[in-house]
């Protein structure tokens, strides 16, 4: 899987917001914000093919957290990204 290339993260009013790049009339009824961990995963995995295991590794390398906790968080991040239509296969 990979993050769709037409999406970018921009900081707006102190929030990390996902926007659809290059669309002047984008539907702004759904705002997607990223917390620090989600932003870290986005930045580390953007532009790459990745699996949930890659996200787990990023979290384990960046935070002092048990692998089981990182696995739960990584799976939740991927699921939410899929629900928002931000991942392609």
GROMACS elastic network, one bead per residue, 0.5 to 0.9 nm:
[ bonds ]
;  ai    aj funct       b0    kb
    1    48     6  0.83152   500
    1    49     6  0.54196   500
    1    50     6  0.55548   500
    1    51     6  0.64594   500
    1    87     6  0.64946   500
    1    88     6  0.56490   500
    2     5     6  0.83672   500
    2    45     6  0.76565   500
    2    46     6  0.70663   500
    2    47     6  0.68713   500
    2    48     6  0.60038   500
    2    50     6  0.60641   500
    2    51     6  0.84405   500
    2    86     6  0.84800   500
    2    87     6  0.54946   500
    2    88     6  0.55198   500
    2    89     6  0.64334   500
    3     6     6  0.87005   500
    3     7     6  0.77835   500
    3    42     6  0.78827   500
    3    45     6  0.76055   500
    3    46     6  0.57475   500
    3    47     6  0.67355   500
    3    48     6  0.77236   500
    3    49     6  0.81626   500
    3    50     6  0.89352   500
    3    81     6  0.83830   500
    3    86     6  0.57619   500
    3    88     6  0.62854   500
    3    89     6  0.88978   500
    4     7     6  0.60102   500
    4     8     6  0.89610   500
    4    46     6  0.83196   500
    4    47     6  0.81764   500
    4    85     6  0.84007   500
    4    86     6  0.55740   500
    4    87     6  0.53847   500
    4    88     6  0.58464   500
    5     8     6  0.75927   500
    5    21     6  0.87271   500
    5    46     6  0.79693   500
    5    47     6  0.69655   500
    5    86     6  0.88428   500
    6    19     6  0.84692   500
    6    20     6  0.58850   500
    6    21     6  0.53986   500
    6    22     6  0.78309   500
    7    18     6  0.64904   500
    7    19     6  0.55855   500
    7    21     6  0.55747   500
    7    86     6  0.73535   500
    8    17     6  0.82167   500
    8    18     6  0.56005   500
    8    19     6  0.54304   500
    8    20     6  0.64822   500
    8    21     6  0.62711   500
    9    16     6  0.62392   500
    9    17     6  0.54264   500
    9    19     6  0.61695   500
    9    20     6  0.88887   500
    9    33     6  0.87298   500
    9    34     6  0.85660   500
    9    39     6  0.82980   500
    9    42     6  0.85479   500
    9    43     6  0.89446   500
   10    15     6  0.80990   500
   10    16     6  0.57054   500
   10    17     6  0.53852   500
   10    18     6  0.64225   500
   10    19     6  0.70970   500
   11    14     6  0.59242   500
   11    15     6  0.53348   500
   11    17     6  0.59893   500
   11    18     6  0.87457   500
   12    15     6  0.52756   500
   12    16     6  0.64665   500
   12    17     6  0.65820   500
   13    16     6  0.85069   500
   15    33     6  0.66310   500
   15    34     6  0.75862   500
   15    35     6  0.82922   500
   16    32     6  0.83662   500
   16    33     6  0.54326   500
   16    34     6  0.54115   500
   16    35     6  0.72293   500
   16    36     6  0.85707   500
   16    39     6  0.74721   500
   17    31     6  0.70555   500
   17    32     6  0.56461   500
   17    34     6  0.63563   500
   18    31     6  0.73289   500
   18    32     6  0.54364   500
   18    33     6  0.62463   500
   18    34     6  0.76165   500
   19    26     6  0.85959   500
   19    28     6  0.87950   500
   19    31     6  0.81710   500
   19    32     6  0.78900   500
   20    23     6  0.64054   500
   20    26     6  0.70652   500
   21    24     6  0.86300   500
   21    26     6  0.89741   500
   22    26     6  0.87384   500
   23    26     6  0.53810   500
   25    28     6  0.86616   500
   26    29     6  0.89864   500
   27    30     6  0.71938   500
   28    31     6  0.63151   500
   32    84     6  0.81094   500
   33    38     6  0.89237   500
   33    39     6  0.89360   500
   34    37     6  0.77151   500
   34    38     6  0.53207   500
   34    39     6  0.55023   500
   34    42     6  0.88106   500
   35    38     6  0.53149   500
   35    39     6  0.60262   500
   35    40     6  0.85756   500
   36    39     6  0.50976   500
   36    40     6  0.61279   500
   36    41     6  0.87318   500
   37    40     6  0.50253   500
   37    41     6  0.63148   500
   37    42     6  0.86171   500
   37    59     6  0.77884   500
   38    41     6  0.51421   500
   38    42     6  0.61309   500
   38    43     6  0.86181   500
   38    74     6  0.89447   500
   38    77     6  0.69015   500
   39    43     6  0.60490   500
   39    44     6  0.84924   500
   40    43     6  0.52062   500
   40    44     6  0.60955   500
   40    45     6  0.85018   500
   40    58     6  0.81625   500
   40    59     6  0.83803   500
   40    62     6  0.87492   500
   41    44     6  0.51837   500
   41    45     6  0.59197   500
   41    46     6  0.80673   500
   41    55     6  0.64156   500
   41    58     6  0.68578   500
   41    59     6  0.76433   500
   41    74     6  0.85509   500
   41    77     6  0.85570   500
   42    45     6  0.53653   500
   42    46     6  0.54803   500
   43    46     6  0.55691   500
   43    47     6  0.89059   500
   44    47     6  0.87409   500
   44    48     6  0.85935   500
   44    55     6  0.85195   500
   44    58     6  0.74350   500
   45    48     6  0.55815   500
   45    49     6  0.75641   500
   45    50     6  0.67612   500
   45    54     6  0.80879   500
   45    55     6  0.76389   500
   45    58     6  0.88242   500
   46    49     6  0.82880   500
   46    50     6  0.89678   500
   49    89     6  0.87459   500
   50    53     6  0.78889   500
   50    54     6  0.59462   500
   50    55     6  0.76772   500
   51    54     6  0.53478   500
   51    55     6  0.69221   500
   51    56     6  0.89407   500
   52    55     6  0.51562   500
   52    56     6  0.62949   500
   52    57     6  0.87405   500
   52    71     6  0.78641   500
   52    74     6  0.62873   500
   52    75     6  0.63857   500
   52    78     6  0.71264   500
   53    57     6  0.62094   500
   53    58     6  0.87066   500
   53    71     6  0.77204   500
   53    74     6  0.80348   500
   54    57     6  0.50842   500
   54    58     6  0.63185   500
   54    59     6  0.87817   500
   54    74     6  0.87709   500
   55    58     6  0.50956   500
   55    59     6  0.63434   500
   55    60     6  0.86701   500
   55    70     6  0.82091   500
   55    71     6  0.80911   500
   55    73     6  0.88714   500
   55    74     6  0.55454   500
   55    75     6  0.83130   500
   55    77     6  0.87238   500
   55    78     6  0.85365   500
   56    59     6  0.52387   500
   56    60     6  0.61624   500
   56    61     6  0.85811   500
   56    67     6  0.72227   500
   56    68     6  0.89001   500
   56    69     6  0.89257   500
   56    70     6  0.53286   500
   56    71     6  0.53729   500
   56    72     6  0.85593   500
   56    73     6  0.78995   500
   56    74     6  0.55660   500
   56    75     6  0.83247   500
   57    60     6  0.50752   500
   57    61     6  0.59885   500
   57    62     6  0.84493   500
   57    67     6  0.83854   500
   57    70     6  0.79919   500
   57    71     6  0.88164   500
   58    61     6  0.52336   500
   58    62     6  0.60754   500
   58    63     6  0.84727   500
   58    70     6  0.87746   500
   59    62     6  0.51567   500
   59    63     6  0.57891   500
   59    64     6  0.84114   500
   59    65     6  0.76752   500
   59    67     6  0.85336   500
   59    70     6  0.58479   500
   59    71     6  0.85933   500
   59    73     6  0.84827   500
   59    74     6  0.77225   500
   60    63     6  0.55016   500
   60    64     6  0.65334   500
   60    65     6  0.60124   500
   60    66     6  0.72382   500
   60    67     6  0.64500   500
   60    70     6  0.63289   500
   61    64     6  0.76512   500
   61    65     6  0.88151   500
   62    65     6  0.86929   500
   63    66     6  0.89977   500
   63    70     6  0.88899   500
   65    68     6  0.82825   500
   65    69     6  0.64867   500
   65    70     6  0.65126   500
   66    69     6  0.53103   500
   66    70     6  0.63309   500
   66    71     6  0.86262   500
   67    71     6  0.59699   500
   67    72     6  0.86265   500
   68    72     6  0.63057   500
   68    73     6  0.86690   500
   69    72     6  0.51958   500
   69    73     6  0.62217   500
   69    74     6  0.85389   500
   70    73     6  0.50759   500
   70    74     6  0.59038   500
   70    75     6  0.84317   500
   71    74     6  0.51183   500
   71    75     6  0.60306   500
   71    76     6  0.84659   500
   72    75     6  0.52689   500
   72    76     6  0.61524   500
   72    77     6  0.86478   500
   73    76     6  0.50795   500
   73    77     6  0.61321   500
   73    78     6  0.86820   500
   74    77     6  0.50414   500
   74    78     6  0.62012   500
   74    79     6  0.85434   500
   75    78     6  0.51914   500
   75    79     6  0.60820   500
   75    80     6  0.85717   500
   76    79     6  0.50835   500
   76    80     6  0.61157   500
   76    81     6  0.85452   500
   77    80     6  0.51937   500
   77    81     6  0.61002   500
   77    82     6  0.85782   500
   78    81     6  0.50415   500
   78    82     6  0.61295   500
   78    83     6  0.86201   500
   78    87     6  0.81932   500
   79    82     6  0.51004   500
   79    83     6  0.62031   500
   79    84     6  0.87051   500
   80    84     6  0.62344   500
   80    85     6  0.86394   500
   80    86     6  0.88090   500
   81    84     6  0.51586   500
   81    85     6  0.62662   500
   81    86     6  0.52832   500
   81    87     6  0.61663   500
   82    85     6  0.50158   500
   82    86     6  0.59257   500
   82    87     6  0.55318   500
   82    88     6  0.81565   500
   83    86     6  0.77732   500
   83    87     6  0.88117   500
   84    87     6  0.81703   500
   85    88     6  0.77696   500
